[in-house]
Amino acid sequence: MRFSERFGYKQARDSIQLESVDEALLNSLWSLLKVSIWDDISYSHGGYTISRDSNPQIYSLCEKLWLNYFKYPLDTLSHRWNEVQSQLRDYFFGCSWYEVYDFIEFCSQNYGKYQFRDRFPEICNKILEREMSAYRFVGGQIAQITEREQLEEIDKAISNNEEAVRLHLERSLQLLSDRNNPDYRNSIKESISAIESLVSIITGKKETLGQLIKILDKQIALHPALKTAFSSLYGFTSDENGIRHALLEQSRITFDDAKFFLVVCSAFSNYVLSKVEVSG
């Protein structure tokens, strides 16, 4: 793992693949297609061929790809599997990032193997999460789960804060986006610690975040709903079954949980700083 990845010195939009597919993700998705579809090809009629009689499920998928996806003339679909696979591979590794998702989604919806439509998206989602993609299969279609505005909030919070706060946010992002060993539990702790540091700096007090929020409210008049919401979030992480206690097992905390806290804490930080700037 590179220095920038170990220590989080990357922007959120670079850590989470929003409008890009890097080499690791591209290779992983192709490998998934290989083991889930292409390797189903069987030797018949003296070779690896596809037709309605030999390897009919793969032939049916390729026929749909030619007819409805590529919109090629059907008489250009070869019966020699090595030629077809080569064409598919050249397309996959040469297309735009969004066409990669188009292709994955189309194959998922049109391959007729038993239980394939249930199993393939589940496995694919594990790869997308591991490689920090901003997209997942949801209800049979690939959907965006991370918005540009969320990443901009994180980047803004990291850029605008003092070092003590910035280091917590950078660490939270690094733990979230570690592709080899993500630590969602401690990512959430770092997000909350960033807000503790921020409010402590602003108020000049050293208290728990719950108490600091009350002091901050007196200084900058937080919106009541926002004050209540953030106090509740802090309470969730601090009670006897919360994130900060070993009773909550790591396996129960997901990427979405950690991302939510990082986005919310970043947005809260940006909001507080703007209020302090106005009141000051």
Residue frames relative to the residue before (quaternion, step in Angstrom):
aa qw qx qy qz dx dy dz
M 1.0000 0.0000 0.0000 0.0000 0.00 0.00 0.00
R 0.4675 -0.6992 0.4700 0.2679 3.58 -0.92 0.91
F 0.6819 -0.4931 0.3594 0.4034 3.55 -1.29 0.52
S 0.6790 0.5058 -0.2991 0.4401 3.58 0.85 -0.98
E 0.6701 0.4827 -0.3004 0.4772 3.58 1.09 -0.63
R 0.6455 0.5242 -0.3295 0.4472 3.60 1.03 -0.73
F 0.8124 0.2911 -0.1232 0.4900 3.55 0.89 -0.89
G 0.5725 -0.6765 0.3494 0.3041 3.55 1.23 0.37
Y 0.4636 0.6883 -0.4615 0.3136 3.61 1.17 0.27
K 0.4901 0.5836 -0.4721 0.4431 3.48 0.62 1.25
Q 0.5060 -0.6153 0.4899 0.3541 3.54 -1.15 0.51
A 0.6370 -0.5473 0.3805 0.3872 3.54 -1.19 0.56
R 0.6583 0.5231 -0.3204 0.4363 3.57 0.98 -0.79
D 0.6465 0.4830 -0.3214 0.4954 3.59 1.24 -0.37
S 0.6573 0.5124 -0.3081 0.4589 3.57 1.10 -0.69
I 0.7495 0.2673 -0.1498 0.5869 3.57 1.07 -0.81
Q 0.3526 -0.7806 0.4819 0.1847 3.58 -0.53 1.20
L 0.0937 -0.8394 0.5353 0.0109 3.55 -0.09 1.32
E 0.8079 0.0265 0.0168 0.5884 3.58 0.77 -1.00
S 0.6465 0.4486 -0.3267 0.5235 3.52 0.92 0.99
V 0.1439 -0.7292 0.6579 0.1212 3.51 -1.37 0.31
D 0.2317 -0.7976 0.5372 0.1468 3.59 -0.40 1.13
E 0.7438 -0.4361 0.2724 0.4271 3.54 -1.33 0.20
A 0.6523 0.5280 -0.3239 0.4368 3.58 0.95 -0.86
L 0.6728 0.4800 -0.2938 0.4803 3.58 0.94 -0.85
L 0.6420 0.5279 -0.3236 0.4521 3.58 0.94 -0.88
N 0.6708 0.4945 -0.2967 0.4664 3.57 0.88 -0.95
S 0.6602 0.5198 -0.3103 0.4447 3.58 0.96 -0.86
L 0.6664 0.4955 -0.3070 0.4649 3.58 0.96 -0.83
W 0.6379 0.5063 -0.3330 0.4752 3.59 1.00 -0.73
S 0.6438 0.5205 -0.3210 0.4599 3.58 0.97 -0.84
L 0.6222 0.5285 -0.3388 0.4678 3.57 1.07 -0.70
L 0.6313 0.5132 -0.3281 0.4801 3.59 0.99 -0.80
K 0.6380 0.5481 -0.3254 0.4320 3.56 0.98 -0.88
V 0.7560 0.3912 -0.2349 0.4694 3.59 0.68 -1.06
S 0.6994 0.4792 -0.2707 0.4560 3.60 1.14 -0.56
I 0.8074 0.2093 -0.0897 0.5444 3.60 1.08 -0.68
W 0.7526 0.4397 -0.2678 0.4105 3.57 0.41 -1.24
D 0.6745 0.5037 -0.3099 0.4419 3.61 1.00 -0.74
D 0.5282 0.6226 -0.4171 0.3992 3.60 1.25 -0.03
I 0.4782 0.6801 -0.4383 0.3416 3.58 1.24 -0.26
S 0.1357 -0.7984 0.5836 0.0602 3.59 -0.94 0.89
Y 0.5493 -0.6221 0.4610 0.3141 3.54 -1.20 0.67
S 0.2001 0.7777 -0.5756 0.1544 3.57 -0.77 1.01
H 0.8380 0.1620 -0.1390 0.5022 3.54 -1.24 0.56
G 0.7367 -0.4554 0.2374 0.4400 3.55 0.90 0.94
G 0.8186 0.0701 -0.0598 0.5669 3.59 1.15 0.27
Y 0.5756 -0.5407 0.4639 0.4014 3.56 -1.34 -0.17
T 0.1427 0.7993 -0.5585 0.1699 3.52 -0.07 1.35
I 0.2124 -0.7512 0.6060 0.1530 3.54 -1.28 0.39
S 0.2177 0.7285 -0.6254 0.1754 3.52 -1.01 0.94
R 0.6983 -0.4379 0.3291 0.4608 3.57 -1.24 -0.05
D 0.6949 0.4563 -0.2639 0.4892 3.58 1.22 -0.51
S 0.7763 0.2275 -0.1284 0.5737 3.59 1.01 -0.77
N 0.8363 -0.0303 -0.0505 0.5451 3.56 -0.74 1.11
P 0.0296 0.8714 -0.4892 0.0216 3.59 0.83 0.98
Q 0.6423 0.5340 -0.3543 0.4204 3.64 0.98 -0.67
I 0.6701 0.4632 -0.2976 0.4979 3.57 0.98 -0.83
Y 0.6180 0.5342 -0.3483 0.4598 3.58 1.02 -0.71
S 0.6458 0.5227 -0.3208 0.4548 3.59 0.95 -0.86
L 0.6449 0.5056 -0.3239 0.4729 3.60 0.98 -0.81
C 0.6788 0.4871 -0.2970 0.4623 3.58 0.86 -0.92
E 0.6100 0.5441 -0.3446 0.4617 3.57 1.06 -0.71
K 0.6686 0.4819 -0.2943 0.4839 3.58 0.97 -0.85
L 0.6156 0.5343 -0.3454 0.4650 3.59 1.06 -0.72
W 0.6800 0.4877 -0.2939 0.4620 3.58 0.87 -0.93
L 0.7323 0.4551 -0.2367 0.4479 3.55 0.88 -1.00
N 0.8373 0.2592 -0.0864 0.4736 3.58 0.74 -1.08
Y 0.7147 0.4226 -0.2637 0.4910 3.61 1.12 -0.51
F 0.7709 0.2967 -0.1720 0.5368 3.58 0.61 -1.10
K 0.1975 -0.7990 0.5222 0.2233 3.56 1.17 -0.78
Y 0.2651 0.7400 -0.5431 0.2951 3.48 0.95 1.10
P 0.5742 -0.5290 0.4625 0.4202 3.62 -1.22 0.25
L 0.5071 -0.6864 0.4260 0.3005 3.58 -0.81 0.97
D 0.6412 0.5326 -0.3500 0.4274 3.59 1.09 -0.51
T 0.5918 0.5299 -0.3884 0.4670 3.61 1.27 0.17
L 0.5200 0.6135 -0.4259 0.4145 3.60 1.28 0.03
S 0.3014 -0.7830 0.5217 0.1545 3.55 -0.44 1.25
H 0.4268 -0.6694 0.5394 0.2808 3.55 -1.24 0.46
R 0.5783 0.5592 -0.3793 0.4571 3.59 1.28 -0.17
W 0.4102 -0.7605 0.4474 0.2307 3.55 -0.43 1.23
N 0.6297 0.5467 -0.3592 0.4191 3.62 0.94 -0.76
E 0.6450 0.5053 -0.3241 0.4728 3.60 1.07 -0.67
V 0.6576 0.5078 -0.3089 0.4630 3.58 0.95 -0.88
Q 0.6745 0.4960 -0.3038 0.4546 3.57 0.85 -0.94
S 0.6254 0.5375 -0.3330 0.4574 3.57 1.04 -0.75
Q 0.6459 0.5104 -0.3160 0.4716 3.59 1.00 -0.81
L 0.6582 0.5074 -0.3033 0.4663 3.57 0.95 -0.90
R 0.6615 0.5122 -0.3055 0.4547 3.57 0.95 -0.86
D 0.6460 0.5192 -0.3183 0.4603 3.57 0.94 -0.89
Y 0.6472 0.5084 -0.3210 0.4686 3.57 0.98 -0.81
F 0.6843 0.5218 -0.2974 0.4134 3.57 0.77 -1.09
F 0.7547 0.3848 -0.2165 0.4853 3.58 0.87 -0.91
G 0.7110 0.4334 -0.2736 0.4815 3.57 1.24 0.01
C 0.5839 0.6144 -0.3646 0.3855 3.58 1.25 -0.21
S 0.6449 -0.5064 0.4051 0.4044 3.57 -1.34 0.13
W 0.6856 -0.5064 0.3266 0.4085 3.57 -1.24 0.51
Y 0.6944 0.4779 -0.2898 0.4533 3.60 0.92 -0.86
E 0.6145 0.5346 -0.3512 0.4617 3.59 1.18 -0.49
V 0.5386 0.5909 -0.4013 0.4467 3.58 1.21 -0.44
Y 0.6898 0.4582 -0.2731 0.4896 3.56 0.93 -0.91
D 0.5807 0.5623 -0.3685 0.4592 3.61 1.08 -0.64
F 0.6939 0.4949 -0.2679 0.4492 3.54 0.87 -1.06
I 0.6455 0.5169 -0.3116 0.4681 3.57 0.94 -0.92
E 0.6741 0.5005 -0.2920 0.4581 3.57 0.88 -0.96
F 0.6532 0.5158 -0.3170 0.4547 3.60 0.93 -0.87
C 0.6641 0.4937 -0.3097 0.4683 3.59 0.89 -0.89
S 0.6309 0.5466 -0.3293 0.4414 3.56 0.99 -0.82
Q 0.7364 0.4401 -0.2227 0.4631 3.56 0.97 -0.88
N 0.7934 0.3701 -0.1491 0.4598 3.60 1.15 -0.49
Y 0.5635 0.5522 -0.4224 0.4463 3.58 1.20 0.17
G 0.3444 -0.8248 0.4287 0.1318 3.53 -0.64 1.17
K 0.3517 0.7520 -0.4972 0.2521 3.61 1.19 0.22
Y 0.6017 -0.5967 0.3961 0.3535 3.59 -1.04 0.80
Q 0.8622 0.0434 -0.1039 0.4939 3.55 -0.89 1.10
F 0.3572 0.7574 -0.4845 0.2529 3.59 1.24 0.16
R 0.6866 0.5065 -0.2982 0.4278 3.59 0.86 -0.92
D 0.6463 0.4833 -0.3247 0.4932 3.58 1.21 -0.32
R 0.7428 0.4436 -0.2291 0.4461 3.57 0.86 -0.98
F 0.6467 0.5646 -0.3359 0.3876 3.59 0.87 -0.92
P 0.6831 0.4717 -0.3208 0.4561 3.68 0.74 -0.88
E 0.6235 0.5513 -0.3431 0.4354 3.59 1.03 -0.73
I 0.6789 0.4628 -0.2833 0.4946 3.58 0.92 -0.90
C 0.6319 0.5424 -0.3289 0.4453 3.56 0.98 -0.86
N 0.6505 0.5307 -0.3183 0.4403 3.58 0.94 -0.84
K 0.6123 0.5413 -0.3490 0.4586 3.58 1.08 -0.64
I 0.6480 0.4977 -0.3083 0.4872 3.57 1.05 -0.78
L 0.6579 0.5153 -0.3120 0.4520 3.58 0.91 -0.91
E 0.6535 0.4913 -0.3140 0.4826 3.58 1.02 -0.74
R 0.6560 0.5277 -0.3142 0.4387 3.58 0.88 -0.93
E 0.7591 0.3697 -0.1923 0.5001 3.57 0.96 -0.86
M 0.4953 -0.7140 0.3954 0.2976 3.57 1.27 0.42
S 0.2440 0.7534 -0.5609 0.2413 3.56 0.90 0.93
A 0.4406 -0.6914 0.5114 0.2576 3.56 -1.15 0.66
Y 0.6819 0.4691 -0.2594 0.4977 3.60 1.30 0.15
R 0.0372 -0.7749 0.6308 0.0137 3.53 -1.28 0.59
F 0.5156 -0.5595 0.5293 0.3754 3.54 -1.34 0.24
V 0.0601 0.7652 -0.6367 0.0744 3.54 -0.84 1.05
G 0.8442 -0.0417 0.0010 0.5343 3.60 -0.56 1.13
G 0.7337 -0.4429 0.2317 0.4602 3.57 1.01 0.82
Q 0.7227 0.3501 -0.2356 0.5473 3.59 1.28 -0.06
I 0.4738 -0.6490 0.5065 0.3126 3.57 -1.17 0.53
A 0.0427 -0.8106 0.5827 -0.0384 3.54 -0.71 1.14
Q 0.4840 -0.6463 0.5081 0.2998 3.54 -1.21 0.58
I 0.1465 -0.8139 0.5590 0.0613 3.57 -0.78 1.04
T 0.7345 0.3019 -0.2030 0.5729 3.59 1.28 -0.16
E 0.2598 -0.7968 0.5320 0.1207 3.56 -0.60 1.16
R 0.6287 -0.5392 0.4068 0.3853 3.56 -1.21 0.55
E 0.6427 0.5468 -0.3255 0.4267 3.57 0.98 -0.86
Q 0.6213 0.5405 -0.3432 0.4517 3.59 1.07 -0.69
L 0.6723 0.4872 -0.2946 0.4731 3.57 0.93 -0.89
E 0.6329 0.5286 -0.3303 0.4592 3.58 1.05 -0.71
E 0.6104 0.5407 -0.3490 0.4618 3.59 1.08 -0.68
I 0.6539 0.5098 -0.3102 0.4651 3.59 0.95 -0.88
D 0.6764 0.4961 -0.2941 0.4581 3.57 0.85 -0.99
K 0.6464 0.5202 -0.3167 0.4596 3.58 0.98 -0.84
A 0.6628 0.5071 -0.3078 0.4569 3.58 0.93 -0.89
I 0.6556 0.5004 -0.3128 0.4712 3.59 0.97 -0.80
S 0.6884 0.5000 -0.2805 0.4443 3.59 0.95 -0.85
N 0.7761 0.4264 -0.1903 0.4239 3.58 0.90 -0.94
N 0.6519 0.5606 -0.3177 0.3998 3.59 1.16 -0.37
E 0.5929 -0.5385 0.4542 0.3902 3.54 -1.32 0.28
E 0.7305 -0.4866 0.2608 0.4020 3.54 -1.23 0.53
A 0.6501 0.5371 -0.3360 0.4195 3.61 0.86 -0.90
V 0.6828 0.4584 -0.2734 0.4989 3.57 1.01 -0.86
R 0.6489 0.5432 -0.3151 0.4297 3.56 0.90 -0.95
L 0.6577 0.5232 -0.3226 0.4354 3.59 0.91 -0.85
H 0.6350 0.5162 -0.3326 0.4687 3.59 1.03 -0.73
L 0.6738 0.4896 -0.2982 0.4662 3.60 0.93 -0.89
E 0.6394 0.5141 -0.3254 0.4701 3.58 0.99 -0.79
R 0.6570 0.5043 -0.3090 0.4675 3.55 0.99 -0.85
S 0.6239 0.5357 -0.3367 0.4586 3.58 1.01 -0.79
L 0.6655 0.4947 -0.2951 0.4746 3.58 0.94 -0.90
Q 0.6516 0.5232 -0.3185 0.4474 3.56 0.97 -0.84
L 0.6667 0.4947 -0.2959 0.4725 3.59 0.96 -0.89
L 0.6394 0.5283 -0.3102 0.4646 3.57 1.09 -0.76
S 0.8008 0.3510 -0.1443 0.4634 3.56 0.86 -1.02
D 0.3877 0.7035 -0.4965 0.3289 3.60 1.24 0.25
R 0.2821 -0.8156 0.4834 0.1464 3.59 -0.34 1.22
N 0.6689 0.4872 -0.3072 0.4699 3.58 1.20 -0.35
N 0.8152 -0.0157 0.0582 0.5761 3.58 0.95 -0.83
P 0.0498 -0.8301 0.5548 0.0250 3.64 0.44 1.11
D 0.1501 -0.7808 0.6034 0.0605 3.56 -1.05 0.82
Y 0.1666 -0.8420 0.5079 0.0727 3.55 0.22 1.32
R 0.6101 0.5733 -0.3503 0.4201 3.58 1.02 -0.78
N 0.7445 0.3950 -0.2277 0.4877 3.58 0.77 -1.01
S 0.5363 0.5892 -0.4080 0.4459 3.57 1.23 -0.33
I 0.6514 0.5010 -0.3071 0.4799 3.57 0.98 -0.85
K 0.6341 0.5320 -0.3302 0.4537 3.59 0.95 -0.82
E 0.6634 0.4987 -0.3051 0.4670 3.58 0.97 -0.83
S 0.6187 0.5392 -0.3478 0.4533 3.60 1.03 -0.72
I 0.6755 0.4744 -0.2875 0.4857 3.57 0.92 -0.92
S 0.6400 0.5295 -0.3269 0.4508 3.58 1.00 -0.80
A 0.5899 0.5678 -0.3658 0.4425 3.58 1.11 -0.61
I 0.6801 0.4702 -0.2892 0.4825 3.57 0.95 -0.86
E 0.5934 0.5496 -0.3595 0.4653 3.59 1.05 -0.69
S 0.6766 0.4900 -0.2939 0.4646 3.57 0.88 -0.94
L 0.6510 0.5311 -0.3148 0.4415 3.57 0.93 -0.92
V 0.7182 0.4437 -0.2624 0.4674 3.58 0.75 -1.05
S 0.6070 0.5468 -0.3493 0.4588 3.58 1.10 -0.64
I 0.6456 0.5128 -0.3113 0.4726 3.58 1.00 -0.82
I 0.6892 0.4927 -0.2832 0.4494 3.57 0.88 -0.96
T 0.7535 0.3929 -0.2136 0.4819 3.59 0.90 -0.92
G 0.3649 -0.7389 0.4857 0.2915 3.56 1.18 -0.49
K 0.5919 0.5646 -0.3500 0.4564 3.57 1.28 0.37
K 0.2334 -0.7342 0.6157 0.1654 3.55 -1.27 0.44
E 0.2577 0.7386 -0.5651 0.2621 3.53 -0.11 1.37
T 0.6350 -0.4439 0.4147 0.4773 3.55 -1.30 -0.19
L 0.6415 -0.5410 0.3617 0.4062 3.57 -1.13 0.50
G 0.5936 0.5777 -0.3684 0.4221 3.58 1.05 -0.71
Q 0.6930 0.4472 -0.2689 0.4975 3.58 0.95 -0.85
L 0.6403 0.5434 -0.3268 0.4336 3.57 1.00 -0.81
I 0.6115 0.5509 -0.3525 0.4454 3.59 1.05 -0.74
K 0.6429 0.5197 -0.3213 0.4619 3.59 1.01 -0.80
I 0.6568 0.4957 -0.3061 0.4788 3.59 0.99 -0.82
L 0.6459 0.5229 -0.3151 0.4584 3.56 0.98 -0.88
D 0.6085 0.5740 -0.3434 0.4269 3.57 1.02 -0.80
K 0.6616 0.5066 -0.3046 0.4613 3.57 1.00 -0.78
Q 0.6842 0.4978 -0.2823 0.4521 3.58 1.14 -0.63
I 0.8379 0.1553 -0.0458 0.5213 3.58 0.85 -0.92
A 0.4102 -0.7480 0.4485 0.2664 3.62 1.25 0.20
L 0.0772 -0.8133 0.5767 -0.0076 3.55 0.35 1.28
H 0.5437 -0.5736 0.4841 0.3755 3.56 -1.16 0.56
P 0.5604 -0.6483 0.3908 0.3360 3.63 -0.79 0.98
A 0.6645 0.5033 -0.3132 0.4551 3.58 0.93 -0.87
L 0.6566 0.5022 -0.3100 0.4696 3.58 1.01 -0.81
K 0.6249 0.5381 -0.3271 0.4615 3.57 1.00 -0.84
T 0.6797 0.4875 -0.2856 0.4678 3.58 0.88 -0.96
A 0.6602 0.5225 -0.3086 0.4426 3.57 0.91 -0.94
F 0.7133 0.4432 -0.2838 0.4628 3.58 0.83 -0.90
S 0.6027 0.5369 -0.3606 0.4674 3.58 1.07 -0.63
S 0.6437 0.5207 -0.3154 0.4637 3.59 1.06 -0.76
L 0.6347 0.5183 -0.3278 0.4703 3.58 1.00 -0.80
Y 0.6544 0.4982 -0.3148 0.4737 3.56 0.94 -0.85
G 0.6303 0.5384 -0.3295 0.4521 3.56 1.02 -0.78
F 0.6205 0.5521 -0.3333 0.4462 3.57 1.04 -0.79
T 0.7279 0.4262 -0.2467 0.4770 3.58 0.97 -0.80
S 0.7467 0.4498 -0.2106 0.4424 3.57 1.18 -0.43
D 0.5590 0.6118 -0.4210 0.3687 3.63 1.12 -0.29
E 0.7431 -0.4542 0.2500 0.4232 3.57 -1.24 0.19
N 0.7232 0.3642 -0.2432 0.5341 3.58 1.23 -0.31
G 0.4569 0.7540 -0.3893 0.2668 3.55 1.30 0.14
I 0.7701 -0.3644 0.2741 0.4461 3.51 -1.43 -0.03
R 0.7124 0.4866 -0.2694 0.4280 3.58 0.94 -0.81
H 0.6807 0.4470 -0.2936 0.5006 3.56 1.22 0.07
A 0.5641 -0.6538 0.4013 0.3054 3.53 -1.01 0.86
L 0.5106 0.6653 -0.4204 0.3462 3.59 1.22 -0.25
L 0.6711 0.4508 -0.2987 0.5071 3.57 1.19 -0.50
E 0.3248 -0.7857 0.4944 0.1812 3.55 -0.42 1.19
Q 0.6157 -0.5838 0.4004 0.3461 3.53 -1.13 0.78
S 0.6500 0.5647 -0.3248 0.3912 3.59 0.93 -0.87
R 0.6463 0.5308 -0.3251 0.4413 3.59 1.17 -0.42
I 0.6598 0.4817 -0.2974 0.4941 3.59 1.24 -0.30
T 0.1920 -0.8242 0.5296 0.0574 3.55 -0.75 1.07
F 0.7074 -0.4070 0.3644 0.4485 3.53 -1.38 0.05
D 0.6636 0.5190 -0.3112 0.4398 3.57 0.90 -0.91
D 0.6152 0.5409 -0.3446 0.4585 3.60 1.05 -0.73
A 0.7110 0.4636 -0.2621 0.4593 3.56 0.78 -1.08
K 0.6370 0.5172 -0.3326 0.4648 3.58 1.00 -0.78
F 0.6200 0.5544 -0.3380 0.4404 3.58 0.98 -0.84
F 0.6914 0.4706 -0.2882 0.4663 3.58 0.82 -0.95
L 0.6491 0.5134 -0.3303 0.4538 3.60 0.95 -0.78
V 0.6616 0.4938 -0.3059 0.4741 3.58 0.95 -0.85
V 0.6798 0.4931 -0.2953 0.4554 3.59 0.85 -0.97
C 0.6811 0.4768 -0.2989 0.4684 3.59 0.89 -0.88
S 0.6269 0.5220 -0.3367 0.4702 3.59 1.05 -0.68
A 0.6676 0.4966 -0.2950 0.4698 3.56 0.93 -0.91
F 0.6406 0.5149 -0.3216 0.4702 3.59 1.01 -0.82
S 0.6266 0.5367 -0.3259 0.4617 3.57 1.01 -0.81
N 0.6708 0.4928 -0.2992 0.4666 3.58 0.88 -0.93
Y 0.6408 0.5286 -0.3145 0.4593 3.57 1.03 -0.83
V 0.6722 0.4993 -0.2952 0.4600 3.59 0.85 -0.98
L 0.6586 0.5108 -0.3168 0.4527 3.58 0.91 -0.87
S 0.6514 0.5001 -0.3223 0.4709 3.59 1.02 -0.74
K 0.6441 0.5117 -0.3215 0.4690 3.59 1.04 -0.74
V 0.6426 0.5155 -0.3200 0.4679 3.59 0.98 -0.81
E 0.6418 0.5328 -0.3162 0.4518 3.54 1.00 -0.86
V 0.6677 0.4959 -0.2890 0.4740 3.58 1.00 -0.86
S 0.7128 0.4525 -0.2589 0.4692 3.58 0.87 -1.00
G 0.6604 0.5106 -0.3120 0.4538 3.58 1.14 -0.59
